[in-house]
């Protein structure tokens, strides 16, 4: 089995009158929970919105936090992230480089294609042509004996929340055309929704991780009274891929 954790939307720097202390404490709590697990994880995946404003100071805090994780930690940007500062603060790259931050990780047992679905200055997402070409090449070159997880921030279809659906990933038919050509893709993973959601996309499992910093209320839960609930505890997902290629997901509240 290949077992890994999936977190999203830690929003380091989000200031609710506390200088960002609340967001940092919740992210620290989740990583402490993962680090104290008696068993090993094959990876921890963070699907975007690492920072809240995309400032160098936020990425400095985030880098120090992510280094505390004892597991292999993979991440991609979200709509709150700023590519140049993200690249410089988390990857040691050029802060002037505003191209999409796409990274491929070949781990023992699985490959992760971490894609940048952000559009600079916009809330909604889209995988641009260069990213889709990169993904197509990466999937073509993926080892035949290793499943691939395609990860990004924005869900590429409606999740039926009035707050998130207008800023989801668009142009999704282009992504579907790519993944449908590659049978090694095991699942697609995203964040952005601030609520756990499981559905299918292009005939494959699509799992949105719950938010660490807050939880989204759905319309039937009183979304109109304020879409984000900051009182509920953070959550995460555990994914298990078995030898038959079947993905099972467990969600956990982190007290």
PyMOL commands that set and color helices and strands:
alter all, ss='L'
color gray80, all
select helices_A, chain A and resi 21-35+56-66+83-91+129-141+165-167+172-179+219-221+223-225
alter helices_A, ss='H'
color red, helices_A
select strands_A, chain A and resi 2-7+43-47+73-76+103-107+110-114+147-151+185-190+197-201+204-208+215-216+228-229+235-241+247-253
alter strands_A, ss='S'
color yellow, strands_A
deselect
rebuild
show_as cartoon
